[in-house]
Amino acid sequence: MAGDSTANCIDILLAILLPPLGVFLKYGCKVVEFWICLILTIFGYIPGIIYAVYAITK
């Protein structure tokens, strides 16, 4: 149980620093979530962060 919350905390921290990396580590690159996050991050850093945190926590 504690290991899962630590991993989730690290994933969220990565999502804030580098949004596509956080989503990539959670899902991989063959899913739609990664590509949406990458495109949002290219268009704007803040939308990428918001979507990455949403995708990781959902």
N, CA, C, O and CB atoms as a CASP TS submission, in Angstrom:
PFRMAT TS
TARGET T0000
AUTHOR 0000-0000-0000
METHOD Language model
MODEL 1
PARENT N/A
ATOM      1  N   MET     1       0.815  -1.181   0.000  1.00  0.00           N
ATOM      2  CA  MET     1       0.000   0.000   0.000  1.00  0.00           C
ATOM      3  C   MET     1       0.864   1.252   0.000  1.00  0.00           C
ATOM      4  O   MET     1       0.591   2.176  -0.766  1.00  0.00           O
ATOM      5  CB  MET     1      -0.930  -0.006   1.189  1.00  0.00           C
ATOM      6  N   ALA     2       1.901   1.312   0.837  1.00  0.00           N
ATOM      7  CA  ALA     2       2.757   2.489   0.892  1.00  0.00           C
ATOM      8  C   ALA     2       3.562   2.637  -0.400  1.00  0.00           C
ATOM      9  O   ALA     2       3.820   3.758  -0.840  1.00  0.00           O
ATOM     10  CB  ALA     2       3.699   2.408   2.100  1.00  0.00           C
ATOM     11  N   GLY     3       3.955   1.534  -1.002  1.00  0.00           N
ATOM     12  CA  GLY     3       4.703   1.590  -2.251  1.00  0.00           C
ATOM     13  C   GLY     3       3.888   2.170  -3.387  1.00  0.00           C
ATOM     14  O   GLY     3       4.428   2.854  -4.257  1.00  0.00           O
ATOM     15  N   ASP     4       2.590   1.901  -3.386  1.00  0.00           N
ATOM     16  CA  ASP     4       1.717   2.420  -4.435  1.00  0.00           C
ATOM     17  C   ASP     4       1.555   3.931  -4.327  1.00  0.00           C
ATOM     18  O   ASP     4       1.560   4.626  -5.343  1.00  0.00           O
ATOM     19  CB  ASP     4       0.351   1.743  -4.371  1.00  0.00           C
ATOM     20  N   SER     5       1.411   4.446  -3.108  1.00  0.00           N
ATOM     21  CA  SER     5       1.257   5.885  -2.944  1.00  0.00           C
ATOM     22  C   SER     5       2.556   6.614  -3.248  1.00  0.00           C
ATOM     23  O   SER     5       2.528   7.739  -3.748  1.00  0.00           O
ATOM     24  CB  SER     5       0.791   6.211  -1.531  1.00  0.00           C
ATOM     25  N   THR     6       3.696   5.992  -2.953  1.00  0.00           N
ATOM     26  CA  THR     6       4.984   6.600  -3.284  1.00  0.00           C
ATOM     27  C   THR     6       5.169   6.667  -4.788  1.00  0.00           C
ATOM     28  O   THR     6       5.630   7.681  -5.310  1.00  0.00           O
ATOM     29  CB  THR     6       6.135   5.817  -2.644  1.00  0.00           C
ATOM     30  N   ALA     7       4.818   5.609  -5.487  1.00  0.00           N
ATOM     31  CA  ALA     7       4.924   5.610  -6.940  1.00  0.00           C
ATOM     32  C   ALA     7       3.988   6.645  -7.547  1.00  0.00           C
ATOM     33  O   ALA     7       4.350   7.322  -8.510  1.00  0.00           O
ATOM     34  CB  ALA     7       4.613   4.221  -7.501  1.00  0.00           C
ATOM     35  N   ASN     8       2.800   6.771  -6.995  1.00  0.00           N
ATOM     36  CA  ASN     8       1.856   7.747  -7.498  1.00  0.00           C
ATOM     37  C   ASN     8       2.381   9.163  -7.267  1.00  0.00           C
ATOM     38  O   ASN     8       2.213  10.028  -8.127  1.00  0.00           O
ATOM     39  CB  ASN     8       0.490   7.563  -6.830  1.00  0.00           C
ATOM     40  N   CYS     9       3.009   9.410  -6.130  1.00  0.00           N
ATOM     41  CA  CYS     9       3.581  10.721  -5.825  1.00  0.00           C
ATOM     42  C   CYS     9       4.725  11.046  -6.784  1.00  0.00           C
ATOM     43  O   CYS     9       4.837  12.178  -7.253  1.00  0.00           O
ATOM     44  CB  CYS     9       4.078  10.768  -4.366  1.00  0.00           C
ATOM     45  N   ILE    10       5.560  10.076  -7.072  1.00  0.00           N
ATOM     46  CA  ILE    10       6.660  10.286  -8.016  1.00  0.00           C
ATOM     47  C   ILE    10       6.114  10.519  -9.422  1.00  0.00           C
ATOM     48  O   ILE    10       6.631  11.364 -10.152  1.00  0.00           O
ATOM     49  CB  ILE    10       7.626   9.078  -8.007  1.00  0.00           C
ATOM     50  N   ASP    11       5.083   9.784  -9.806  1.00  0.00           N
ATOM     51  CA  ASP    11       4.462   9.992 -11.115  1.00  0.00           C
ATOM     52  C   ASP    11       3.896  11.404 -11.240  1.00  0.00           C
ATOM     53  O   ASP    11       4.045  12.041 -12.282  1.00  0.00           O
ATOM     54  CB  ASP    11       3.353   8.958 -11.350  1.00  0.00           C
ATOM     55  N   ILE    12       3.260  11.887 -10.203  1.00  0.00           N
ATOM     56  CA  ILE    12       2.692  13.239 -10.247  1.00  0.00           C
ATOM     57  C   ILE    12       3.800  14.279 -10.293  1.00  0.00           C
ATOM     58  O   ILE    12       3.677  15.274 -11.006  1.00  0.00           O
ATOM     59  CB  ILE    12       1.780  13.489  -9.031  1.00  0.00           C
ATOM     60  N   LEU    13       4.880  14.070  -9.547  1.00  0.00           N
ATOM     61  CA  LEU    13       6.008  14.994  -9.592  1.00  0.00           C
ATOM     62  C   LEU    13       6.622  15.039 -10.987  1.00  0.00           C
ATOM     63  O   LEU    13       6.953  16.117 -11.480  1.00  0.00           O
ATOM     64  CB  LEU    13       7.067  14.593  -8.562  1.00  0.00           C
ATOM     65  N   LEU    14       6.776  13.887 -11.625  1.00  0.00           N
ATOM     66  CA  LEU    14       7.278  13.854 -13.002  1.00  0.00           C
ATOM     67  C   LEU    14       6.309  14.528 -13.965  1.00  0.00           C
ATOM     68  O   LEU    14       6.729  15.171 -14.927  1.00  0.00           O
ATOM     69  CB  LEU    14       7.528  12.413 -13.441  1.00  0.00           C
ATOM     70  N   ALA    15       5.019  14.380 -13.707  1.00  0.00           N
ATOM     71  CA  ALA    15       4.014  15.015 -14.562  1.00  0.00           C
ATOM     72  C   ALA    15       4.096  16.530 -14.469  1.00  0.00           C
ATOM     73  O   ALA    15       3.788  17.227 -15.436  1.00  0.00           O
ATOM     74  CB  ALA    15       2.609  14.544 -14.181  1.00  0.00           C
ATOM     75  N   ILE    16       4.504  17.044 -13.324  1.00  0.00           N
ATOM     76  CA  ILE    16       4.643  18.490 -13.179  1.00  0.00           C
ATOM     77  C   ILE    16       5.929  18.970 -13.849  1.00  0.00           C
ATOM     78  O   ILE    16       5.934  20.019 -14.494  1.00  0.00           O
ATOM     79  CB  ILE    16       4.633  18.888 -11.689  1.00  0.00           C
ATOM     80  N   LEU    17       7.008  18.223 -13.706  1.00  0.00           N
ATOM     81  CA  LEU    17       8.281  18.641 -14.297  1.00  0.00           C
ATOM     82  C   LEU    17       8.313  18.429 -15.811  1.00  0.00           C
ATOM     83  O   LEU    17       8.650  19.346 -16.560  1.00  0.00           O
ATOM     84  CB  LEU    17       9.429  17.881 -13.648  1.00  0.00           C
ATOM     85  N   LEU    18       7.968  17.240 -16.255  1.00  0.00           N
ATOM     86  CA  LEU    18       7.945  16.889 -17.677  1.00  0.00           C
ATOM     87  C   LEU    18       6.675  16.084 -17.944  1.00  0.00           C
ATOM     88  O   LEU    18       6.686  14.860 -17.812  1.00  0.00           O
ATOM     89  CB  LEU    18       9.231  16.076 -18.093  1.00  0.00           C
ATOM     90  N   PRO    19       5.588  16.746 -18.313  1.00  0.00           N
ATOM     91  CA  PRO    19       4.295  16.071 -18.424  1.00  0.00           C
ATOM     92  C   PRO    19       4.280  14.821 -19.310  1.00  0.00           C
ATOM     93  O   PRO    19       3.736  13.802 -18.886  1.00  0.00           O
ATOM     94  CB  PRO    19       3.300  17.029 -18.944  1.00  0.00           C
ATOM     95  N   PRO    20       4.856  14.852 -20.526  1.00  0.00           N
ATOM     96  CA  PRO    20       4.802  13.621 -21.334  1.00  0.00           C
ATOM     97  C   PRO    20       5.570  12.457 -20.713  1.00  0.00           C
ATOM     98  O   PRO    20       5.196  11.298 -20.898  1.00  0.00           O
ATOM     99  CB  PRO    20       5.350  13.893 -22.716  1.00  0.00           C
ATOM    100  N   LEU    21       6.635  12.757 -19.980  1.00  0.00           N
ATOM    101  CA  LEU    21       7.407  11.680 -19.355  1.00  0.00           C
ATOM    102  C   LEU    21       6.601  10.976 -18.278  1.00  0.00           C
ATOM    103  O   LEU    21       6.638   9.750 -18.177  1.00  0.00           O
ATOM    104  CB  LEU    21       8.701  12.227 -18.759  1.00  0.00           C
ATOM    105  N   GLY    22       5.874  11.738 -17.473  1.00  0.00           N
ATOM    106  CA  GLY    22       5.040  11.131 -16.448  1.00  0.00           C
ATOM    107  C   GLY    22       3.975  10.219 -17.032  1.00  0.00           C
ATOM    108  O   GLY    22       3.737   9.126 -16.518  1.00  0.00           O
ATOM    109  N   VAL    23       3.335  10.665 -18.102  1.00  0.00           N
ATOM    110  CA  VAL    23       2.296   9.855 -18.747  1.00  0.00           C
ATOM    111  C   VAL    23       2.928   8.653 -19.446  1.00  0.00           C
ATOM    112  O   VAL    23       2.359   7.562 -19.441  1.00  0.00           O
ATOM    113  CB  VAL    23       1.484  10.705 -19.761  1.00  0.00           C
ATOM    114  N   PHE    24       4.094   8.847 -20.044  1.00  0.00           N
ATOM    115  CA  PHE    24       4.786   7.746 -20.712  1.00  0.00           C
ATOM    116  C   PHE    24       5.139   6.639 -19.728  1.00  0.00           C
ATOM    117  O   PHE    24       4.954   5.459 -20.028  1.00  0.00           O
ATOM    118  CB  PHE    24       6.050   8.253 -21.404  1.00  0.00           C
ATOM    119  N   LEU    25       5.644   7.009 -18.560  1.00  0.00           N
ATOM    120  CA  LEU    25       6.012   5.993 -17.575  1.00  0.00           C
ATOM    121  C   LEU    25       4.795   5.266 -17.024  1.00  0.00           C
ATOM    122  O   LEU    25       4.900   4.113 -16.607  1.00  0.00           O
ATOM    123  CB  LEU    25       6.788   6.625 -16.438  1.00  0.00           C
ATOM    124  N   LYS    26       3.652   5.922 -17.017  1.00  0.00           N
ATOM    125  CA  LYS    26       2.423   5.294 -16.505  1.00  0.00           C
ATOM    126  C   LYS    26       1.776   4.393 -17.558  1.00  0.00           C
ATOM    127  O   LYS    26       1.342   3.287 -17.237  1.00  0.00           O
ATOM    128  CB  LYS    26       1.420   6.372 -16.053  1.00  0.00           C
ATOM    129  N   TYR    27       1.706   4.857 -18.822  1.00  0.00           N
ATOM    130  CA  TYR    27       0.944   4.136 -19.851  1.00  0.00           C
ATOM    131  C   TYR    27       1.786   3.586 -21.005  1.00  0.00           C
ATOM    132  O   TYR    27       1.388   2.601 -21.627  1.00  0.00           O
ATOM    133  CB  TYR    27      -0.100   5.042 -20.411  1.00  0.00           C
ATOM    134  N   GLY    28       2.921   4.183 -21.304  1.00  0.00           N
ATOM    135  CA  GLY    28       3.682   3.812 -22.480  1.00  0.00           C
ATOM    136  C   GLY    28       3.376   4.781 -23.614  1.00  0.00           C
ATOM    137  O   GLY    28       2.597   5.718 -23.440  1.00  0.00           O
ATOM    138  N   CYS    29       3.985   4.558 -24.771  1.00  0.00           N
ATOM    139  CA  CYS    29       3.815   5.523 -25.869  1.00  0.00           C
ATOM    140  C   CYS    29       2.772   5.090 -26.894  1.00  0.00           C
ATOM    141  O   CYS    29       2.522   5.826 -27.848  1.00  0.00           O
ATOM    142  CB  CYS    29       5.135   5.740 -26.569  1.00  0.00           C
ATOM    143  N   LYS    30       2.167   3.943 -26.734  1.00  0.00           N
ATOM    144  CA  LYS    30       1.217   3.461 -27.726  1.00  0.00           C
ATOM    145  C   LYS    30      -0.231   3.765 -27.380  1.00  0.00           C
ATOM    146  O   LYS    30      -1.140   3.214 -28.000  1.00  0.00           O
ATOM    147  CB  LYS    30       1.382   1.993 -27.902  1.00  0.00           C
ATOM    148  N   VAL    31      -0.463   4.630 -26.402  1.00  0.00           N
ATOM    149  CA  VAL    31      -1.823   4.967 -25.997  1.00  0.00           C
ATOM    150  C   VAL    31      -2.109   6.427 -26.312  1.00  0.00           C
ATOM    151  O   VAL    31      -1.197   7.238 -26.474  1.00  0.00           O
ATOM    152  CB  VAL    31      -2.035   4.686 -24.495  1.00  0.00           C
ATOM    153  N   VAL    32      -3.373   6.737 -26.394  1.00  0.00           N
ATOM    154  CA  VAL    32      -3.815   8.080 -26.768  1.00  0.00           C
ATOM    155  C   VAL    32      -3.442   9.109 -25.700  1.00  0.00           C
ATOM    156  O   VAL    32      -3.160  10.262 -26.027  1.00  0.00           O
ATOM    157  CB  VAL    32      -5.329   8.093 -27.001  1.00  0.00           C
ATOM    158  N   GLU    33      -3.437   8.705 -24.426  1.00  0.00           N
ATOM    159  CA  GLU    33      -3.135   9.643 -23.354  1.00  0.00           C
ATOM    160  C   GLU    33      -1.764  10.290 -23.530  1.00  0.00           C
ATOM    161  O   GLU    33      -1.610  11.492 -23.313  1.00  0.00           O
ATOM    162  CB  GLU    33      -3.204   8.940 -22.015  1.00  0.00           C
ATOM    163  N   PHE    34      -0.775   9.498 -23.922  1.00  0.00           N
ATOM    164  CA  PHE    34       0.570  10.040 -24.120  1.00  0.00           C
ATOM    165  C   PHE    34       0.587  11.064 -25.239  1.00  0.00           C
ATOM    166  O   PHE    34       1.179  12.132 -25.087  1.00  0.00           O
ATOM    167  CB  PHE    34       1.561   8.919 -24.425  1.00  0.00           C
ATOM    168  N   TRP    35      -0.048  10.761 -26.356  1.00  0.00           N
ATOM    169  CA  TRP    35      -0.001  11.668 -27.501  1.00  0.00           C
ATOM    170  C   TRP    35      -0.789  12.948 -27.239  1.00  0.00           C
ATOM    171  O   TRP    35      -0.389  14.024 -27.686  1.00  0.00           O
ATOM    172  CB  TRP    35      -0.540  10.973 -28.744  1.00  0.00           C
ATOM    173  N   ILE    36      -1.899  12.840 -26.523  1.00  0.00           N
ATOM    174  CA  ILE    36      -2.649  14.047 -26.155  1.00  0.00           C
ATOM    175  C   ILE    36      -1.793  14.922 -25.243  1.00  0.00           C
ATOM    176  O   ILE    36      -1.737  16.140 -25.415  1.00  0.00           O
ATOM    177  CB  ILE    36      -3.990  13.678 -25.456  1.00  0.00           C
ATOM    178  N   CYS    37      -1.140  14.306 -24.289  1.00  0.00           N
ATOM    179  CA  CYS    37      -0.295  15.054 -23.367  1.00  0.00           C
ATOM    180  C   CYS    37       0.872  15.715 -24.101  1.00  0.00           C
ATOM    181  O   CYS    37       1.218  16.860 -23.811  1.00  0.00           O
ATOM    182  CB  CYS    37       0.227  14.134 -22.264  1.00  0.00           C
ATOM    183  N   LEU    38       1.470  15.011 -25.032  1.00  0.00           N
ATOM    184  CA  LEU    38       2.586  15.567 -25.798  1.00  0.00           C
ATOM    185  C   LEU    38       2.140  16.774 -26.616  1.00  0.00           C
ATOM    186  O   LEU    38       2.823  17.798 -26.632  1.00  0.00           O
ATOM    187  CB  LEU    38       3.187  14.500 -26.721  1.00  0.00           C
ATOM    188  N   ILE    39       1.013  16.663 -27.285  1.00  0.00           N
ATOM    189  CA  ILE    39       0.504  17.768 -28.099  1.00  0.00           C
ATOM    190  C   ILE    39       0.132  18.961 -27.214  1.00  0.00           C
ATOM    191  O   ILE    39       0.441  20.102 -27.558  1.00  0.00           O
ATOM    192  CB  ILE    39      -0.719  17.312 -28.927  1.00  0.00           C
ATOM    193  N   LEU    40      -0.525  18.709 -26.084  1.00  0.00           N
ATOM    194  CA  LEU    40      -0.873  19.799 -25.181  1.00  0.00           C
ATOM    195  C   LEU    40       0.366  20.476 -24.610  1.00  0.00           C
ATOM    196  O   LEU    40       0.376  21.693 -24.423  1.00  0.00           O
ATOM    197  CB  LEU    40      -1.746  19.284 -24.052  1.00  0.00           C
ATOM    198  N   THR    41       1.401  19.706 -24.335  1.00  0.00           N
ATOM    199  CA  THR    41       2.635  20.290 -23.816  1.00  0.00           C
ATOM    200  C   THR    41       3.337  21.123 -24.878  1.00  0.00           C
ATOM    201  O   THR    41       3.940  22.147 -24.558  1.00  0.00           O
ATOM    202  CB  THR    41       3.570  19.195 -23.307  1.00  0.00           C
ATOM    203  N   ILE    42       3.270  20.704 -26.121  1.00  0.00           N
ATOM    204  CA  ILE    42       3.862  21.493 -27.206  1.00  0.00           C
ATOM    205  C   ILE    42       3.122  22.815 -27.357  1.00  0.00           C
ATOM    206  O   ILE    42       3.750  23.853 -27.566  1.00  0.00           O
ATOM    207  CB  ILE    42       3.832  20.705 -28.536  1.00  0.00           C
ATOM    208  N   PHE    43       1.797  22.791 -27.255  1.00  0.00           N
ATOM    209  CA  PHE    43       1.005  24.013 -27.391  1.00  0.00           C
ATOM    210  C   PHE    43       1.111  24.907 -26.162  1.00  0.00           C
ATOM    211  O   PHE    43       0.996  26.128 -26.274  1.00  0.00           O
ATOM    212  CB  PHE    43      -0.447  23.664 -27.643  1.00  0.00           C
ATOM    213  N   GLY    44       1.327  24.320 -25.009  1.00  0.00           N
ATOM    214  CA  GLY    44       1.455  25.106 -23.786  1.00  0.00           C
ATOM    215  C   GLY    44       1.814  24.213 -22.626  1.00  0.00           C
ATOM    216  O   GLY    44       1.255  23.127 -22.470  1.00  0.00           O
ATOM    217  N   TYR    45       2.737  24.664 -21.819  1.00  0.00           N
ATOM    218  CA  TYR    45       3.239  23.842 -20.724  1.00  0.00           C
ATOM    219  C   TYR    45       2.162  23.573 -19.669  1.00  0.00           C
ATOM    220  O   TYR    45       2.051  22.452 -19.174  1.00  0.00           O
ATOM    221  CB  TYR    45       4.440  24.517 -20.077  1.00  0.00           C
ATOM    222  N   ILE    46       1.383  24.574 -19.328  1.00  0.00           N
ATOM    223  CA  ILE    46       0.357  24.436 -18.282  1.00  0.00           C
ATOM    224  C   ILE    46      -0.742  23.449 -18.693  1.00  0.00           C
ATOM    225  O   ILE    46      -1.102  22.594 -17.884  1.00  0.00           O
ATOM    226  CB  ILE    46      -0.266  25.805 -17.968  1.00  0.00           C
ATOM    227  N   PRO    47      -1.293  23.526 -19.919  1.00  0.00           N
ATOM    228  CA  PRO    47      -2.278  22.500 -20.305  1.00  0.00           C
ATOM    229  C   PRO    47      -1.711  21.087 -20.278  1.00  0.00           C
ATOM    230  O   PRO    47      -2.423  20.137 -19.953  1.00  0.00           O
ATOM    231  CB  PRO    47      -2.811  22.794 -21.690  1.00  0.00           C
ATOM    232  N   GLY    48      -0.443  20.944 -20.615  1.00  0.00           N
ATOM    233  CA  GLY    48       0.197  19.636 -20.551  1.00  0.00           C
ATOM    234  C   GLY    48       0.276  19.112 -19.136  1.00  0.00           C
ATOM    235  O   GLY    48       0.046  17.927 -18.893  1.00  0.00           O
ATOM    236  N   ILE    49       0.605  19.997 -18.187  1.00  0.00           N
ATOM    237  CA  ILE    49       0.672  19.598 -16.784  1.00  0.00           C
ATOM    238  C   ILE    49      -0.705  19.188 -16.278  1.00  0.00           C
ATOM    239  O   ILE    49      -0.852  18.156 -15.623  1.00  0.00           O
ATOM    240  CB  ILE    49       1.238  20.739 -15.923  1.00  0.00           C
ATOM    241  N   ILE    50      -1.710  19.999 -16.584  1.00  0.00           N
ATOM    242  CA  ILE    50      -3.063  19.709 -16.107  1.00  0.00           C
ATOM    243  C   ILE    50      -3.536  18.362 -16.634  1.00  0.00           C
ATOM    244  O   ILE    50      -4.085  17.556 -15.884  1.00  0.00           O
ATOM    245  CB  ILE    50      -4.040  20.820 -16.532  1.00  0.00           C
ATOM    246  N   TYR    51      -3.324  18.117 -17.925  1.00  0.00           N
ATOM    247  CA  TYR    51      -3.778  16.849 -18.495  1.00  0.00           C
ATOM    248  C   TYR    51      -2.971  15.674 -17.948  1.00  0.00           C
ATOM    249  O   TYR    51      -3.531  14.606 -17.700  1.00  0.00           O
ATOM    250  CB  TYR    51      -3.678  16.888 -20.021  1.00  0.00           C
ATOM    251  N   ALA    52      -1.680  15.854 -17.760  1.00  0.00           N
ATOM    252  CA  ALA    52      -0.847  14.761 -17.256  1.00  0.00           C
ATOM    253  C   ALA    52      -1.267  14.359 -15.846  1.00  0.00           C
ATOM    254  O   ALA    52      -1.367  13.170 -15.544  1.00  0.00           O
ATOM    255  CB  ALA    52       0.633  15.166 -17.269  1.00  0.00           C
ATOM    256  N   VAL    53      -1.510  15.333 -14.991  1.00  0.00           N
ATOM    257  CA  VAL    53      -1.939  15.006 -13.627  1.00  0.00           C
ATOM    258  C   VAL    53      -3.312  14.337 -13.666  1.00  0.00           C
ATOM    259  O   VAL    53      -3.565  13.389 -12.922  1.00  0.00           O
ATOM    260  CB  VAL    53      -1.981  16.284 -12.737  1.00  0.00           C
ATOM    261  N   TYR    54      -4.191  14.827 -14.528  1.00  0.00           N
ATOM    262  CA  TYR    54      -5.507  14.189 -14.680  1.00  0.00           C
ATOM    263  C   TYR    54      -5.359  12.738 -15.167  1.00  0.00           C
ATOM    264  O   TYR    54      -5.989  11.833 -14.619  1.00  0.00           O
ATOM    265  CB  TYR    54      -6.386  14.997 -15.671  1.00  0.00           C
ATOM    266  N   ALA    55      -4.539  12.523 -16.177  1.00  0.00           N
ATOM    267  CA  ALA    55      -4.389  11.182 -16.751  1.00  0.00           C
ATOM    268  C   ALA    55      -3.770  10.214 -15.757  1.00  0.00           C
ATOM    269  O   ALA    55      -4.129   9.037 -15.742  1.00  0.00           O
ATOM    270  CB  ALA    55      -3.538  11.237 -18.014  1.00  0.00           C
ATOM    271  N   ILE    56      -2.855  10.682 -14.933  1.00  0.00           N
ATOM    272  CA  ILE    56      -2.197   9.805 -13.977  1.00  0.00           C
ATOM    273  C   ILE    56      -3.120   9.472 -12.812  1.00  0.00           C
ATOM    274  O   ILE    56      -3.108   8.345 -12.316  1.00  0.00           O
ATOM    275  CB  ILE    56      -0.914  10.447 -13.464  1.00  0.00           C
ATOM    276  N   THR    57      -3.914  10.434 -12.372  1.00  0.00           N
ATOM    277  CA  THR    57      -4.752  10.201 -11.195  1.00  0.00           C
ATOM    278  C   THR    57      -6.096   9.578 -11.497  1.00  0.00           C
ATOM    279  O   THR    57      -6.780   9.132 -10.575  1.00  0.00           O
ATOM    280  CB  THR    57      -4.970  11.474 -10.485  1.00  0.00           C
ATOM    281  N   LYS    58      -6.501   9.530 -12.754  1.00  0.00           N
ATOM    282  CA  LYS    58      -7.833   8.965 -13.046  1.00  0.00           C
ATOM    283  C   LYS    58      -7.861   7.460 -12.925  1.00  0.00           C
ATOM    284  O   LYS    58      -8.905   6.843 -13.139  1.00  0.00           O
ATOM    285  CB  LYS    58      -8.278   9.360 -14.436  1.00  0.00           C
TER
END
